[in-house]
Amino acid sequence: MILNWLSFFGLAIGLLLAILCKEELKSSKKYFLLFEKICLLVIFVILMYSFKLKWTVLLGIPMAYFFKEDYFYLGLSLLSNNFLVTSFVFMFGLPNGSLLYSDKVIIKKVLMNLLLFLIPAIFLLNVFVPYQEYLISFAIGALLIRTVNIKWKLKN
């Protein structure tokens, strides 16, 4: 379980890489965005393969249009306790942290992502264990939309 929450440090390592390789950021933006999209797609496929879909997947689809914070849905996907999902959440953080470095409000965005990532930790309490599959189905629906509809954050 601790390994699940350590996967957030991919974002911190991505920021560190951006600091160390500033000159490479501009030419690598489109590859970082592509890698983010691939990571989300792989997480989506792993969850689809591992869990039976529930009706909450239909709630996740429209929710992802209005609430576009990937780290919330990634935090929900960690409820699966799947090592591959954890690994790809970590890998998602690497390009995401590098892309955040070019923003002017880095600290605010990192703290917001951390908060959104940790909110699903509440769902790991014994009270919510029977609803785990419903929460993961919600995350599957949201990740589908976030994968298909991810915006290019920076202009080429």
For each residue, the residues with C-beta under 8 A, 3 or more apart:
1: 4 5 81 124
2: 5 6
3: 6 7 83 86
4: 1 7 78 81 86
5: 1 2 8 78 118 121
6: 2 3 9 90
7: 3 4 10 78 86 87 89 90 93
8: 5 11 12 71 89 93 113 114 117
9: 6 12 13 90 93
10: 7 13 14 89 90 91 92 93 94 96 97
11: 8 14 15 93 94 96 97 100 110 113
12: 8 9 15 16 93 97 110
13: 9 10 16 17 93 94 97
14: 10 11 17 18 93 94 95 96 97 98 99 100 101
15: 11 12 18 19 97 98 100 101 106 110
16: 12 13 19 20 97
17: 13 14 20 21 94 97 98
18: 14 15 21 22 25 97 98 100 101 102
19: 15 16 22 101
20: 16 17
21: 17 18 24 25
22: 18 19 25
23: 26
24: 21 27 28
25: 18 21 22 28 29 98 101 102
26: 23 29
27: 24
28: 24 25 31 32 98
29: 25 26 32 33 99 154 156
30: 33 34 152 156
31: 28 34 35 95
32: 28 29 35 36 95 96 98 99
33: 29 30 36 37 95 99 150 152 153 154
34: 30 31 37 38
35: 31 32 38 39 91 94 95
36: 32 33 39 40 92 95 96 99 150
37: 33 34 40 41 147 150
38: 34 35 41 42
39: 35 36 42 43 88 89 91 92 95
40: 36 37 43 44 70 92 143 146 147 150
41: 37 38 44 45 147
42: 38 39 45 46 84 88
43: 39 40 46 47 74 77 85 88 89 92 143
44: 40 41 47 48 140 143 144 147
45: 41 42 48 49
46: 42 43 49 50 82 84 85 88
47: 43 44 50 51 77 80 82 85 136 139 140 143
48: 44 45 51 53 140
49: 45 46
50: 46 47 80 82
51: 47 48 80 133 136 137 140
52: 133
53: 48 57 137 140
54: 57 133 134 137
55: 58 59 134 137
56: 59 60 134 135 137 138 141
57: 53 54 60 61 137 138 140 141
58: 55 61 141
59: 55 56 62 63 138 141
60: 56 57 63 64 73 137 138 139 140 141 142 143 144 145
61: 57 58 64 65 141 142 144 145
62: 59 65 66
63: 59 60 66 67 138 141 142
64: 60 61 67 68 73 141 142 143 144 145 146 149
65: 61 62 68 145 149
66: 62 63
67: 63 64 72
68: 64 65 146 151
69: 72 73 112 113 116
70: 40 73 74 92 96 146
71: 8 74 75 113 114 116 117
72: 67 69 75 76 116 117 119 120
73: 60 64 69 70 76 77 139 142 143 146
74: 43 70 71 77 78 89 92 117 139
75: 71 72 78 116 117 118 119 120 121
76: 72 73 79 120 123 135 136 138 139 142
77: 43 47 73 74 80 85 89 136 139 140 143
78: 4 5 7 74 75 81 85 86 89 120
79: 76 120 123 124 132 135 136 139
80: 47 50 51 77 85 136
81: 1 4 78
82: 46 47 50 85 86
83: 3 86 87
84: 42 46 87 88
85: 43 46 47 77 78 80 82 88 89
86: 3 4 7 78 82 83 89 90
87: 7 83 84 90 91
88: 39 42 43 46 84 85 91 92
89: 7 8 10 39 43 74 77 78 85 86 92 93
90: 6 7 9 10 86 87 93 94
91: 10 35 39 87 88 94
92: 10 36 39 40 43 70 74 88 89 95 96
93: 7 8 9 10 11 12 13 14 89 90 96 97
94: 10 11 13 14 17 35 90 91 97 98
95: 14 31 32 33 35 36 39 92 98 99
96: 10 11 14 32 36 70 92 93 99 100
97: 10 11 12 13 14 15 16 17 18 93 94 100 101 110
98: 14 15 17 18 25 28 32 94 95 101
99: 14 29 32 33 36 95 96 102 103 153 154
100: 11 14 15 18 96 97 103 106 109 110
101: 14 15 18 19 25 97 98 106
102: 18 25 99 154
103: 99 100 106 109
104:
105: 108 109
106: 15 100 101 103 109 110
107: 110 111
108: 105 111 112
109: 100 103 105 106 112 113
110: 11 12 15 97 100 106 107 113 114
111: 107 108 114 115
112: 69 108 109 115 116
113: 8 11 69 71 109 110 116 117
114: 8 71 110 111 117 118
115: 111 112 118 119
116: 69 71 72 75 112 113 119
117: 8 71 72 74 75 113 114 120
118: 5 75 114 115 121
119: 72 75 115 116 122
120: 72 75 76 78 79 117 123 124 135
121: 5 75 118 124
122: 119 125 128
123: 76 79 120 128 131 132 135
124: 1 79 120 121 128 129
125: 122 128 129
126: 129
127:
128: 122 123 124 125 131 132 135
129: 124 125 126 132
130:
131: 123 128 134 135
132: 79 123 128 129 135 136
133: 51 52 54 136 137
134: 54 55 56 131 137 138
135: 56 76 79 120 123 128 131 132 138 139
136: 47 51 76 77 79 80 132 133 139 140
137: 51 53 54 55 56 57 60 133 134 140 141
138: 56 57 59 60 63 76 134 135 141 142
139: 47 60 73 74 76 77 79 135 136 142 143
140: 44 47 48 51 53 57 60 77 136 137 143 144
141: 56 57 58 59 60 61 63 64 137 138 144 145
142: 60 61 63 64 73 76 138 139 145 146
143: 40 43 44 47 60 64 73 77 139 140 146 147
144: 44 60 61 64 140 141 147 148
145: 60 61 64 65 141 142 148 149
146: 40 64 68 70 73 142 143 149 150
147: 37 40 41 44 143 144 150
148: 144 145
149: 64 65 145 146
150: 33 36 37 40 146 147
151: 68
152: 30 33 155 156
153: 33 99
154: 29 33 99 102
155: 152
156: 29 30 152
